[in-house]
Amino acid sequence: MDSAAVDRFEASRGRLASLAYRLLGSATDAEDAVQDTFLRWQAADRERVEVPEAWLTKVATRLCLDRLRSAQARHERAAGDWLPEPLLAGDPMLGPADTYVQRESVSLAVLVLMERLSPVERAAYVLREAFSYPHAEIARILDITESASQQHVHRARRRVAAERRGGEVDPASARRIVEEFLLAATSGRTDRLVEMLTADATAVSDGAGLLRRLLRYETRGRVASFVRAGFTPTPAKRRQAGGPLAFHIAMVNGSPAALAVVDGKVVGAAAFEISDGRIASLRGIAAPDRLTRLNDAWERREPDAPVIEAW
């Protein structure tokens, strides 16, 4: 393959990776889908490809749909035992973020909600909302009619809007809320934790990847108890983590998050969804294979001072 063909693909790589991440919710799977797209591009009769960008988008999208429809993916996601892979603010895979809709489409909350859509609905929604493709182009990419594209996007918008709980928050305000919540949690102030939660607050944890099912908590009393138990320091927890932890606050997928760090390595991330100044949901991710890309980004930045220096 000549350098011009390689350059043409590389010019689209970032956009394809961002598209694949929104569709799959996994940076690792997104990278694999982009690499498979490159192999298809390498093997294609490129002289017959009139619009390379459209061709690459269609191939990448169809490869992602194949992954979403695979037996293993259907089983894991249908069971609800799946959380998206978190990405640190500034990661190019987060893609376009010029509008609120684009930023929202890559939030952990919306990525989870999109699991309830069919693969085609999810693809149509992402192509339209995050990348502003016209329905005619979406129809060509997905091999459906233009009217079907409109219907898929409409249904997806309605379902996401009906279950979306939070909204866009000012990063500085969000940081203050999470910082206060974190300090209350580590000091065992359950009453303050309850006050900071919405009445219908929820929490989900992957149990550091050690459990087959996600841990789920509902009502603010149970969420506060779960948070207090999880954030209360003990010698056993320090040993399990590999040493004393420092807690930093960062933006992850557009939402504030508390990152647990040991010797410069992120060992856990708790992402918060905030609604009207209170915490509506918390998602805890600590499975090492879900934090690989976030850790790579963390190592390349100079982090702010930790909220808690030695837990």
N, C-alpha and C positions, 0 to 999 in steps of 0.2 A: 504494500500500500504506500503510495507516494506521500510526501510530507504535506501536500495541500489537503489530502483527504484526512490525514491525522489532525491537522490544524482545524479543519472544519468540524470534526467531532469534538475536539477539545474546547472549541468555542461554545459548544452546547452542553458540555459535561456538567457544569454547575447547575444549570436549569434542570437537566434530567435527574440529577441527584436529589434536588429539592422536590421535584415531582414524585420521584419514587419513595422518598421518605414520607411524604404526606399520604401516599397510598398504602404504604406498608407499616409505618410507625416504627421502623427499625433502621438505624443507620447502616448496620452490617448488611441487612437484606437489600437496602437501597444501593449500596456500593456494588453488591453482586449483580443486581439488575442492570446497573449502568455498565458493568464490565461485559455482561452478556449482550447488551445492546451494541457495544463496541465490536464484539466478535461477529455479530450479524452485519454490522456496517462493513467490516473487513471482508466478509464473504459476499457482499451484495454486488450486483452489477450497477455500480454507482453512476455510470453514464446514463442510465435510464431513470435515475432519481431526479425529478425536476426540482423539488424543494427539499433539500437535505434536512432542514430543521423539522419540517412536518413529518418526514419519513422517520427520523430518529424519535420524535415524540410518540408517534404511533407504535413503533416497535417497543419502546420502553414501557409504555402504558400497557400494552398487551402482555408483556412479560410479567409485569406486576399483577395483572389480573389473573394470570395463570398461577402465580404464587398464592394469591388470596383464595383461589378456588381449590388448591391442593388439599388432599385429605387431612394431612397433619395440621395445616393452618386452620381448616374448618373446625377440627376437633378442639384445638387449643382455644381459639377465639370464641367458639360457640359456648364453651364451658365458662367463659368469662375469666379465665385464669391467665390474663395477659395484660400487661401495662406497656405503654409506649416507651421507647428508649429516649431518655431525656437528653437534650442538647443545650449547651451553655450559650448564653447570648453572644452574638457575633459569629456563631458557626455559620459558614456559607450554606450549609445544607438546609438551614431554616428558610433560605430563599427570599422571595419578594416580601417586603414588609412595609410598603408605602401606605397602605390603607389599613383600617381596623379589621376589615374582613380578611385581608391577607394575613395579618398577624394572628387573628383568631383561628384561622384554619390550621395553624400549626401548634396551637396550644395543646397541652396534654389532655385537657378536658374535652376539647372537640375531637381530638384523635380517638379518644375512648368512645365518644358518642358515635363517631363514624363507623365503629365496629358493628353497629346495629343496622347499617345500610347494606344493601346488596353490593357486590363488587362493582357493578356497572353504575349504580347510583353514586357510589363513593368516587369513582373516576370522573363522572360527569360533574359532580359537585366541586371536586378539586380543580379540574381544568377550567371551570367557569369562575369560581370564586377566587381562587389563588392566582390563576394565570390569565384570567380575562379572555379566554378563547371564545369566539362566537359560536353559537349553537351549530352553525353549518360545519365548522371545523371539528367540533366535538363529535358530531355525527359521523364524519369521515374517519376519525380516529377510532371510534368504538364500533363502527359498522352498524349504525342504527340510523333511524330517520331523524330529521331535525326536530320534528314534533316530539319524538320519544326523548330526545336530549332535553328539551324544555320540561317535559313531565318529570324526568329523573331529577333534574336540578330543583324543580319546585318541591317535590316530595322530600328531597334531602334537606333543603332549607327549612321546611316546615318541621321536620323531625328534630333537627339540631336546635332550632329556635325554641321548640317546646320544652326541651330538656336542659338547655343551657342555663346555668344558674348565676354565674358571675358576669362581670363585664370588664371593660378596660379600666385599669387603675393607674394612677400616677406612680411611677417607680419609687419615688421618695416616700410617699405615703405608705405604699405597700411594704417597703423595707421597715418602716417604723412599726407597722402592725406585726410583722413576722418577728422582728427583734423583741418586741414586748412579749409576744406569745412564747418565744423560745426561752426567754428569761423566766417567765412564769412556769413553763414546763420543767426546766432544770432545777427550779427551786421547790417544786412540788406544790405550787399554789393552784390546786384544782379549782377553787372557787373563781379565780381570775380567768382560768382557761375557759370555764363554762360561759362566763360573761362575754368572752371574745368570739364565741361560736354562734352561728345562726341556729335557730331552733331545729332545723332539719339537717344539721351538719353531718357529714359522712367522712369516713377515713378508710383507706385501702392500703395494704402493705403486702409486698411480695415475700416477706419473711426472710429477706436476704437470699432468696433463691433456694432455701433449704426445704420449703414445703411444696407440695404438689398443687395446692390451691391458695388463692389469695386470702388474706385475712381481711374481713370487712366489719366495720363498726358503724352503727347508725344511732341517732339522737346525740345531743351534745354531751349528756352525762357519760355515755359509754365512750364517746370520742375523747373526752377530757381524761377519763381514766386510762384509756389506751395510751394517750400521749404522755401522761404523767409517768406511767410505768415504763414506757420506752425511753424517755429522756432523763429519768432519774439515774445518776451515775452509780455504778457499783464496780468493785474490783473484777468481777466475772465478766462484765460487759467490756471493760478496758482490755482484758486478756483476749476476749473474742475478737475485738477490733484490731488488736495488734499493738496497743499502747494507748496513751492518753489522747483524747480527741480535741481538736479545735473546731468550733462551729463558725462558719462564714455564711453570709447572706449574699446570694447572687440571683440573677434573673435566668430562669431556665424555661425555654419555650415560651417566652413572653410573660411568665408568671414568677412571682418571688419564690425563692426556695432557700431552705436551710441545708447547707452542705456539711457533712461530718468528714473531717480531714485528719488523717494520721500520717505524720512524716511526709507531708506534701501530697499525699494520695487521697482522693475522695473515696470513702468507703460507704457512703450513703447519701441519698438526696431525698428531701421531703419537700414536695412542691405544693404550694397553697393556691387555692382559688378564693378570691375575696369578693364579697358582695355587700355593698352598702356599709363598708367599714368593718365588716366582720368576716370571719373565716368560714366559708361554706363547705370546703372540702380540703382534704389533705391526701396526697398520694406518696407513699414511702417506697423508694426503689433502692435496693441494696445488693441485688444480685450482681456479682462482679462483671459478668459478660454484658450487662446492660449499662455499665458505666465506663466502658473502654474509651469511647470517643470523647465523652465528657472529660475524662481524666487527661486525655491527650491535650485537649484545649486548656484545661486547668494548669498543666505544667508549663504552657507557653505564656501564661499571663502573670502579671504581678498582682496578687489578690489584695483586696482591702484588709485592714486589720480585722481579726476575728471578733465576733461578738462575745464568744467565750473562748478564752485562750487555752485553758487546760481543764477538760471535763473529767 
